[in-house]
Amino acid sequence: MTSPRRALIVIDVQQEYFEGLLQIQYPPREQSLARTAQAIDAAQNAGIPVYIVQHQMPEQAPVFADGSATFKLNPEIEQRAGKAAKVFSKAYASVFAGTGLEAWLRENEIDTIAVTGYMTNNCVIGSVAAAEPLGFKAEVLSDATGAIDIANEAGSASAKQVHETLMALLHSNWAAVAATEEWIGALDAGEPLAGSNLVVSAMEGRKQHQQ
């Protein structure tokens, strides 16, 4: 079994998700924040590069406005940012779009990204999906990410429903999904996380829901 060459990607753990319009609802944001901090500490102790990204919008934007109080990193992340490999900004859901992340990862011969942060239903899924055609494997720390309640003309879903559904979706094809403690165990062992696949997930889904 080949040991993965990992980097930890910390997506948008900014005050917008704690004090702004997009407050994380599930898992509880203080819990997911603590798990993210735990993952950063474990990665830095293991010599794994950590990339911290902030979503940035123009100064007059209603969310993530450049220079605003809610654009800032959460203090738990800010105090760890000094040891990060990079701290950078993005303007799209994907951490790869319009940034230098792909080049930085290739320079460091990284083949696996471990993803934490917000939101499950936007930047996490967008970044993991974008990693696939670039050839990077992905891991998602389920308790170090989070979602919001959503409702629009197409329907509505609670944050819990959104998060749990997307974790199952990601694990079925695009990523290996696990809790932070399990990920740290794999990190310490130098092993990849075990994932599923679309065929197995489809068969299990049929077994559970079409009986």
N, C-alpha and C positions, 0 to 999 in steps of 0.2 A: 504494500500500500504506500503510495507516494504521499509524503507530507505536503499539505497545501502551503503555499507562500501567501500569507494573508496580509490584508490591510483592513483596518477598521474604519468605516465611513460613518461619521456622526452628522446626521442630516437635520439642519434647521432647529436645533434645540434652543430656540429663541424665546424671549419674553412674550412674543405674540401668542404663543401657545399656553401661556400661564396667566397673562394679564390682559390680553387683547381680545379681538373678536373671535378668534379661532381656538378657544380654550379646549384642550384635549379632554375627552370624556371617558375613554376606555382604552386600555387599562387606566386606572387613576393616574393622573399626570405626575404626582409626586413619586408614585411607585415606579413608573417607567423612567423618570429622571434618575432615581437611585440606581436602577439597573443599568442605565446608560453610563453613569459615572463608574459603576463597578466594572463594566466592560472596558472603559478607557483605562482604568488603573491596571487591569489584568493585561491588556495589550501592551501598555507602556512598560510594565514590569517584565514582559516576555520579549521586548525588543521589536514588537509589531508596530509598523507605522500607523499613525492615527491621522486621518484627514477630517477636519472640521469645516462644515460648510454652512453658510447663512444665506437665506433667501433675501434678495434685495430688490425693492421696488422704488420708483421715483419718490421724491420728498412728499408729494401731496397724495400719495396712494393711501387707501384706507387700512391696509395691512402691510407689514414689513417695510414701512417707509424709511428710506435711507436717512440716518441720523436721528430717528425717533427712539423713544424708550423701549418700544416693543421690538425694534430691530435687533437690539443687543442680545448677545448670548445669555442664557441663564447663568447666574453666578457659579453654579456647580460645574458648568462646562468652561466658563471663562477662566476659572482658576486652574484648569488643566490645559488650557490652550497653549501656554508657553512651551510645552513639551511636544506639541503636535508637529507632525511632518509638514503640514500646510494648514493654514486657515484661509478660506477663500469664499467668494460670493458666487451666486448663480441667479439666473433670471427665469429658468424653466424648471419643470418638475424633475427632469433628469439631472443628476449631478454631473453627467458627462457633457451635456449640451452647453457649448459656449464657454467651457472651462478647460483647464489644462490637466484635468484629473487622469484621463486616459494615458497621456504621455508620462505623467509622474509615476503611475503604476507600472508602466512598461519599463521605465528607467530602473525601477527597483525590482524587476522581474516578478511582480505580483501576479498570481493567477486566480486568486479568490478574494472577493470583497465580502466582509461581514458588515451588515447594515443595521444601524440603530437610528432612532429619531422619528421625525414627524413629517407629514402625516402618513399613516398606513395607506389611506385612500387617495393619496396624490403623489408625493415625492418618493415615498418608499417603493410603491409599485412601479412608478415611472422609472426610477433608477435601476431597479432589478431587471425590468424588461429591457432596458437599454443596454444592460451588461451582456445579455445573451449574444447579440450579433457581433459584439466586440471580442467574444471569446473568453470572458471572465466568468468563472463560477461564482455563485452568490449564496450567502448564508444570511438569514434574517433572524434577529433576536426578538422573539415574539413579545416578551415582557419588557423590552426596552424600546418599543415603538408604540404608537397610539393613534386613535381615530376620533372623529367627531360625529355627532348626530347629523344626518343630512336629510333634506327634503326639498323636492323641486317638482316640476311638472311631470317628470317621469316616474315619481314615486318617492318613498321615504324609507329610511332604515335607521335603527339606533346605532350608536357608536359600537356597542358590543357586537351587534349583528354584522356591521361593516368589518370590524377588525377580525373577528373569528372566521368570517367567510373568506376574506382576502388572505389570511394566513393559510387556510386550507387550499385555496387556489394557487398561491405561490409555491406551496410545498408539493403540489401535484405536478409541477413542470419546471418552474423557473428558479427555485431556490430550495435549499435545505433549511427548514424552520425549526428552531429550538429555543428553549428558555436560556437565559443568560448563564445560569449555573452549568447547564449541559454544554454550552458553547465554551465556557472556560475550561471544563474538563477535557474537551476535544483539543483546545489550544494547548493545554499542559501536556497532553499525550502526543501532540504533533499529528493528530489524525483529522480527516475531514468529518464533517457532520453527515450522518446518514440521511439521504433524501428519499422521496418516493418518485413516482413517475405517473404520467397521464393514464396509462393502461391500467396499472394497479389501482389508482385512485378511482377510475371509472368503474372497475369491477367491484370494488368495495362499496362505492356509492350505490350501484345498482342493487347489491345485496342488502344494504341497509334501508333503502327507500322504495324498493319496488317489490317487497315481499307481500 
